[in-house]
Amino acid sequence: MELKRIGILTSGGDAPGMNAAIRAATRCAIYKGLEVIGIRRGFEGLLEGDVVPLTSRSVGGIIHRGGTILRTARSERFKKPEGQVEALDRLKKLDLQGLILIGGEGTFKGAWALYKKGFPVVGIPGTIDNDVAGTDVTIGFDTAVNTALEAVRKLRDTASSHDRLFIVEVMGRNSGFLASMVALASGAEYVLVPEIPSDIEKLCDKLYNARRQGKTHSLIVVAEGVMSAQDLALRLKDTAGYEARVTVLGHIQRGGSPTAFDTVLASRMGACAVEALVEGKSGVMTAVQKDEMATPPLSVAWEEKKPLSADLLSLMDMLSI
C-alpha cells in the first residue's frame, strides 16, 4: 500500500508539547510529499469522521501552545471490537494509509488494536506522568514538573514564614515520576509515591527529627495515587498530632506552554513518527533512549513496567536531613 495520505490524532489526557508534535509531524510529512489529515477528539472523532486537513500554514503558530489543537476525548465505543472495525472502515473511507497517535498507554493500546487488524500505526508518547516504558521521557513531563515546581516553591516561602507543615498533592495515579522529581527539585522533606508502600510512622519520625534539629517548616509531596493530601493530613494528625496545610495542584499541571525541552522532544518525535511510516514501520512508538531516537514496539508500553529511580529517591532522602 503506497503511502500518500496520513492521519494524526491525540487521545487521552492532554500534555504540553502535543501541538509541537502535531506541527513537526505535519510539516515533515508535507516535506516528504504526503497529505495530512487531522482527526479531532481522538478515537471518538475518528468514529464520527470529525477531520480537518492539516497544512504547513494551519499548524503555524502552535509550537508554543499548550493542550492540543485537535482536542482529545475518551471513547467507550472504540474499546469494543465492533467499534474498532468501524474505525478501520472510517480510516479506509478517508483514504489514509497510515496513522500517528499521540498519547499514553491507553492511546497505544487503541493503536495496537488497529495495527493487529492490519492498519499502519505509529505512537508518540505524550503524558505528564512519564510512565510509558520504552522511552526515557515522554512529551509533557518536563513542563509539568516545572509547573508544579513553581507552585511548590511559592508554598515553601509561605511555609517558612509561618513555621508550618505543608502537604502538596500532585498528579500520578500509578506513577511517582512527577512527585519524585518535584520533591527533589523543591527540597521537600518527604515524598509518597505509588511504587513504594507508605510508611506513616517513618514519616512522622522524620518530621520529629527535623523539628528537633531546628527545622521550622517542612514540605511533603504526595502522588494522588497513594492517597489524597487531605487523607494524609488526617493520618498525620491522628498518628502524631501534626497540623498540616494542604494544597492540591490538580489539572493546572497539564496546562501551559511547553518548556524548551518538551518542545524539542515533541519536534523530534513528530518527525521520527513520519520517518517510521515512510520506512514501512508499524506497531511501533517513537522513543528517546540515551538521547537517541528509537522505535520500540507499542506493546512495550504495557508489557514492561518503567521503574522509578531508586537512586533519585535515595538522593532526596539524603539531602532532606
RODO-2510 file (C-alpha; in nm, 4 decimals, decimal comma):
residues 321
     n   res          X          Y          Z
     1     m     0,0000     0,0000     0,0000
     2     e     0,1619     0,3224    -0,1199
     3     l     0,1863     0,5925     0,1456
     4     k     0,0206     0,9103     0,0176
     5     r    -0,2038     1,0374     0,2956
     6     i    -0,1714     1,0025     0,6738
     7     g    -0,3798     1,0968     0,9757
     8     i    -0,2820     1,2418     1,3149
     9     l    -0,4880     1,2226     1,6352
    10     t    -0,4388     1,2953     2,0037
    11     s    -0,6095     1,0857     2,2684
    12     g    -0,6359     1,0541     2,6469
    13     g    -0,5093     1,3293     2,8768
    14     d    -0,3535     1,6312     2,7087
    15     a     0,0130     1,7130     2,7662
    16     p     0,2152     2,0284     2,6882
    17     g     0,4082     1,9701     2,3667
    18     m     0,1374     1,7791     2,1798
    19     n     0,0916     2,0736     1,9442
    20     a     0,4636     2,0846     1,8734
    21     a     0,4464     1,7149     1,7810
    22     i     0,1457     1,7770     1,5518
    23     r     0,3330     2,0621     1,3843
    24     a     0,6512     1,8598     1,3336
    25     a     0,4704     1,5521     1,2013
    26     t     0,2601     1,7625     0,9644
    27     r     0,5484     1,9593     0,8187
    28     c     0,7778     1,6575     0,7940
    29     a     0,5046     1,4636     0,6108
    30     i     0,4387     1,7507     0,3701
    31     y     0,8126     1,7846     0,3093
    32     k     0,8079     1,4200     0,2009
    33     g     0,5152     1,4754    -0,0340
    34     l     0,2368     1,3381     0,1863
    35     e    -0,1095     1,4749     0,2582
    36     v    -0,2034     1,5120     0,6252
    37     i    -0,5456     1,4886     0,7879
    38     g    -0,6063     1,5909     1,1480
    39     i    -0,8601     1,3809     1,3383
    40     r    -1,0360     1,5776     1,6099
    41     r    -1,1351     1,4346     1,9518
    42     g    -0,9295     1,1155     1,9387
    43     f    -1,0897     0,7801     1,8644
    44     e    -1,4380     0,9216     1,9156
    45     g    -1,3740     1,1809     1,6458
    46     l    -1,2362     0,9092     1,4199
    47     l    -1,5569     0,7091     1,4542
    48     e    -1,7609     1,0194     1,3721
    49     g    -1,5400     1,1308     1,0831
    50     d    -1,4529     1,4610     1,2541
    51     v    -1,1496     1,5559     1,0453
    52     v    -0,9686     1,8619     0,9138
    53     p    -0,6875     1,8991     0,6568
    54     l    -0,3537     1,9974     0,8088
    55     t    -0,1178     2,2194     0,6114
    56     s     0,2116     2,3927     0,6830
    57     r     0,0197     2,7142     0,7418
    58     s    -0,2571     2,5672     0,9576
    59     v    -0,0009     2,4351     1,2066
    60     g     0,1879     2,7635     1,2122
    61     g     0,1969     2,9426     1,5470
    62     i     0,1030     2,6368     1,7549
    63     i     0,4511     2,5245     1,8634
    64     h     0,4311     2,7226     2,1879
    65     r     0,0680     2,6444     2,2739
    66     g    -0,0328     2,4011     2,5478
    67     g    -0,3112     2,1448     2,5070
    68     t    -0,3870     2,0083     2,1607
    69     i    -0,5474     2,1856     1,8650
    70     l    -0,7001     1,8507     1,7641
    71     r    -0,8641     1,8223     2,1056
    72     t    -0,8935     1,4931     2,2858
    73     a    -1,1653     1,2661     2,4180
    74     r    -1,2125     0,9171     2,5532
    75     s    -1,4196     0,6696     2,3539
    76     e    -1,6077     0,3797     2,5079
    77     r    -1,7296     0,2759     2,1620
    78     f    -1,3771     0,2246     2,0342
    79     k    -1,2913    -0,0145     2,3183
    80     k    -1,5354    -0,2691     2,1758
    81     p    -1,4369    -0,4925     1,8802
    82     e    -1,7218    -0,3618     1,6651
    83     g    -1,6058    -0,0052     1,7331
    84     q    -1,2547    -0,0915     1,6175
    85     v    -1,3908    -0,2417     1,2946
    86     e    -1,5946     0,0748     1,2427
    87     a    -1,2820     0,2864     1,2985
    88     l    -1,0891     0,0789     1,0455
    89     d    -1,3640     0,1311     0,7880
    90     r    -1,3550     0,5049     0,8563
    91     l    -0,9771     0,5158     0,8018
    92     k    -1,0221     0,3438     0,4666
    93     k    -1,3034     0,5809     0,3647
    94     l    -1,0745     0,8741     0,4482
    95     d    -0,8180     0,7176     0,2123
    96     l    -0,5494     0,7102     0,4821
    97     q    -0,2537     0,4742     0,4577
    98     g    -0,1058     0,5480     0,7993
    99     l    -0,1954     0,6961     1,1371
   100     i     0,0100     0,8770     1,4017
   101     l    -0,1379     0,8690     1,7513
   102     i    -0,0169     1,0925     2,0347
   103     g    -0,0964     0,9917     2,3930
   104     g    -0,0201     0,7463     2,6698
   105     e    -0,0672     0,3756     2,7331
   106     g    -0,4430     0,3780     2,6637
   107     t    -0,3863     0,5501     2,3306
   108     f    -0,1184     0,2976     2,2412
   109     k    -0,3486     0,0049     2,3190
   110     g    -0,6025     0,1575     2,0789
   111     a    -0,3293     0,1957     1,8175
   112     w    -0,2276    -0,1664     1,8749
   113     a    -0,5836    -0,2830     1,8060
   114     l    -0,5733    -0,1098     1,4664
   115     y    -0,2253    -0,2471     1,3968
   116     k    -0,3436    -0,6034     1,4691
   117     k    -0,6145    -0,5502     1,2089
   118     g    -0,3509    -0,4596     0,9527
   119     f    -0,3504    -0,0784     0,9602
   120     p    -0,0109     0,1018     0,9776
   121     v     0,0245     0,2991     1,3029
   122     v     0,2988     0,4813     1,4951
   123     g     0,2563     0,6120     1,8505
   124     i     0,4117     0,9205     2,0070
   125     p     0,4282     0,9104     2,3908
   126     g     0,2630     1,2217     2,5324
   127     t     0,1793     1,2152     2,9039
   128     i     0,2830     1,4246     3,2038
   129     d     0,3153     1,1054     3,4122
   130     n     0,6251     0,9870     3,2203
   131     d     0,5092     0,6304     3,2830
   132     v     0,5423     0,4892     2,9301
   133     a     0,8064     0,2166     2,9193
   134     g     1,0421     0,2080     2,6220
   135     t     1,1320     0,5768     2,6283
   136     d     1,3443     0,7674     2,8785
   137     v     1,0984     1,0562     2,8806
   138     t     0,7543     1,1455     2,7465
   139     i     0,6229     1,4686     2,5979
   140     g     0,4817     1,6983     2,8673
   141     f     0,6676     1,5583     3,1675
   142     d     0,9313     1,8302     3,1896
   143     t     0,6705     2,1064     3,1606
   144     a     0,4509     1,9503     3,4294
   145     v     0,7472     1,9210     3,6659
   146     n     0,8342     2,2870     3,6176
   147     t     0,4704     2,3987     3,6529
   148     a     0,4340     2,2083     3,9798
   149     l     0,7740     2,3222     4,0997
   150     e     0,6850     2,6880     4,0555
   151     a     0,3778     2,6435     4,2770
   152     v     0,5631     2,4377     4,5373
   153     r     0,8417     2,6957     4,5688
   154     k     0,5845     2,9633     4,6445
   155     l     0,4296     2,7395     4,9084
   156     r     0,7750     2,6876     5,0555
   157     d     0,8011     3,0652     5,1065
   158     t     0,4725     3,0652     5,2983
   159     a     0,5677     2,7573     5,4989
   160     s     0,8947     2,9155     5,6120
   161     s     0,7215     3,2413     5,7027
   162     h     0,4624     3,0718     5,9244
   163     d     0,6619     2,7742     6,0566
   164     r     0,4183     2,5279     5,9039
   165     l     0,3968     2,1800     5,7579
   166     f     0,2640     2,1764     5,4025
   167     i     0,1395     1,8778     5,2021
   168     v     0,1249     1,9173     4,8248
   169     e    -0,0683     1,6679     4,6123
   170     v     0,0491     1,6243     4,2529
   171     m    -0,0791     1,4059     3,9701
   172     g     0,0233     1,0433     3,9294
   173     r    -0,2348     0,7672     3,9783
   174     n     0,0064     0,4812     3,9125
   175     s     0,3374     0,6595     3,8749
   176     g     0,5615     0,8589     4,1077
   177     f     0,7895     1,0167     3,8470
   178     l     0,6267     1,3594     3,8741
   179     a     0,6074     1,3552     4,2538
   180     s     0,9670     1,2410     4,2997
   181     m     1,1134     1,4977     4,0601
   182     v     0,9125     1,7820     4,2143
   183     a     1,0090     1,6696     4,5638
   184     l     1,3796     1,6553     4,4824
   185     a     1,3840     1,9865     4,2958
   186     s     1,1901     2,1673     4,5699
   187     g     1,3914     2,0294     4,8615
   188     a     1,0912     1,8513     5,0131
   189     e     1,1457     1,6508     5,3294
   190     y     0,9396     1,3539     5,2149
   191     v     0,7681     1,2118     4,9077
   192     l     0,4990     0,9436     4,8822
   193     v     0,4775     0,7537     4,5529
   194     p     0,2622     0,4586     4,4354
   195     e     0,5657     0,2389     4,3712
   196     i     0,6676     0,2291     4,7393
   197     p     0,4374     0,1332     5,0288
   198     s     0,3554     0,4289     5,2540
   199     d     0,5175     0,4303     5,5980
   200     i     0,3411     0,6937     5,8062
   201     e     0,5393     0,6035     6,1188
   202     k     0,8661     0,6636     5,9351
   203     l     0,7323     0,9919     5,8008
   204     c     0,6342     1,1056     6,1499
   205     d     0,9771     1,0108     6,2849
   206     k     1,1444     1,2132     6,0123
   207     l     0,9283     1,5178     6,0842
   208     y     1,0033     1,4850     6,4562
   209     n     1,3792     1,4582     6,3993
   210     a     1,3738     1,7532     6,1605
   211     r     1,1978     1,9670     6,4215
   212     r     1,4438     1,8540     6,6896
   213     q     1,7346     1,9570     6,4679
   214     g     1,5936     2,3078     6,4298
   215     k     1,3823     2,2907     6,1161
   216     t     1,0908     2,5306     6,1472
   217     h     0,8910     2,4125     5,8466
   218     s     0,8534     2,1018     5,6320
   219     l     0,7166     2,0062     5,2925
   220     i     0,5686     1,6734     5,1855
   221     v     0,4857     1,5858     4,8230
   222     v     0,2322     1,3079     4,7650
   223     a     0,1247     1,1492     4,4364
   224     e    -0,2554     1,1301     4,4030
   225     g    -0,2384     0,7529     4,3530
   226     v    -0,1082     0,6984     4,7064
   227     m    -0,3807     0,8906     4,8889
   228     s    -0,5267     1,2379     4,8862
   229     a    -0,3337     1,5152     5,0588
   230     q    -0,6317     1,5644     5,2885
   231     d    -0,6273     1,1983     5,3951
   232     l    -0,2546     1,2218     5,4618
   233     a    -0,3069     1,5327     5,6746
   234     l    -0,5673     1,3485     5,8825
   235     r    -0,3384     1,0466     5,9280
   236     l    -0,0504     1,2679     6,0419
   237     k    -0,2781     1,4397     6,2918
   238     d    -0,4173     1,1119     6,4230
   239     t    -0,0750     0,9455     6,4410
   240     a     0,1455     1,2209     6,5800
   241     g    -0,0659     1,5322     6,6254
   242     y     0,0901     1,7177     6,3305
   243     e    -0,1188     2,0003     6,1841
   244     a    -0,0660     2,0390     5,8115
   245     r    -0,1856     2,2752     5,5411
   246     v    -0,2989     2,1040     5,2216
   247     t    -0,2618     2,2147     4,8588
   248     v    -0,3894     2,0141     4,5605
   249     l    -0,2358     2,1316     4,2326
   250     g    -0,4798     1,9368     4,0137
   251     h    -0,5138     1,9977     3,6411
   252     i    -0,3011     2,3121     3,6441
   253     q    -0,0131     2,0679     3,5928
   254     r    -0,1439     1,9768     3,2471
   255     g    -0,1623     2,3296     3,1117
   256     g     0,0726     2,5996     2,9949
   257     s     0,3248     2,6419     2,7176
   258     p     0,5737     2,3567     2,6830
   259     t     0,9276     2,4081     2,8044
   260     a     1,2115     2,4233     2,5534
   261     f     1,2946     2,0624     2,6412
   262     d     0,9412     1,9397     2,5684
   263     t     0,9163     2,1465     2,2506
   264     v     1,2375     1,9983     2,1110
   265     l     1,1429     1,6482     2,2270
   266     a     0,7998     1,6733     2,0635
   267     s     0,9513     1,8028     1,7400
   268     r     1,1997     1,5151     1,7269
   269     m     0,9297     1,2591     1,7984
   270     g     0,6876     1,4050     1,5443
   271     a     0,9484     1,3867     1,2703
   272     c     1,0564     1,0377     1,3803
   273     a     0,6962     0,9119     1,3575
   274     v     0,6691     1,0220     0,9948
   275     e     1,0078     0,8698     0,9115
   276     a     0,8912     0,5410     1,0637
   277     l     0,5763     0,5315     0,8477
   278     v     0,7728     0,6222     0,5340
   279     e     1,0161     0,3399     0,6095
   280     g     0,7251     0,0962     0,6336
   281     k     0,7355     0,0525     1,0129
   282     s     0,4120    -0,0097     1,2030
   283     g     0,3024    -0,1063     1,5531
   284     v     0,5892     0,0975     1,6970
   285     m     0,6322     0,4087     1,9089
   286     t     0,8823     0,6899     1,8928
   287     a     1,1193     0,6936     2,1868
   288     v     1,4287     0,8621     2,3230
   289     q     1,6840     0,6204     2,4629
   290     k     2,0069     0,7759     2,5898
   291     d     1,9290     1,0831     2,3768
   292     e     1,8998     0,8757     2,0580
   293     m     1,5728     0,8248     1,8699
   294     a     1,4365     0,4705     1,8638
   295     t     1,1177     0,2909     1,7578
   296     p     1,0390     0,0057     2,0012
   297     p     0,7115    -0,1910     1,9738
   298     l     0,3979    -0,0216     2,1077
   299     s     0,3361    -0,3224     2,3336
   300     v     0,6403    -0,2304     2,5445
   301     a     0,4242     0,0451     2,6959
   302     w     0,2068    -0,2035     2,8888
   303     e     0,4114    -0,5219     2,8869
   304     e     0,7007    -0,3606     3,0744
   305     k     0,6990    -0,1509     3,3908
   306     k     0,9026     0,1678     3,3800
   307     p     1,0984     0,1685     3,7076
   308     l     1,1250     0,4717     3,9308
   309     s     1,4872     0,5597     4,0025
   310     a     1,5875     0,4251     4,3440
   311     d     1,8994     0,6431     4,3275
   312     l     1,6848     0,9544     4,2881
   313     l     1,4722     0,8672     4,5930
   314     s     1,7826     0,7847     4,7950
   315     l     1,9389     1,1176     4,6999
   316     m     1,6276     1,3056     4,8065
   317     d     1,6258     1,1288     5,1417
   318     m     1,9931     1,2137     5,1972
   319     l     1,9529     1,5807     5,1026
   320     s     1,6401     1,6384     5,3129
   321     i     1,8029     1,5962     5,6559
***
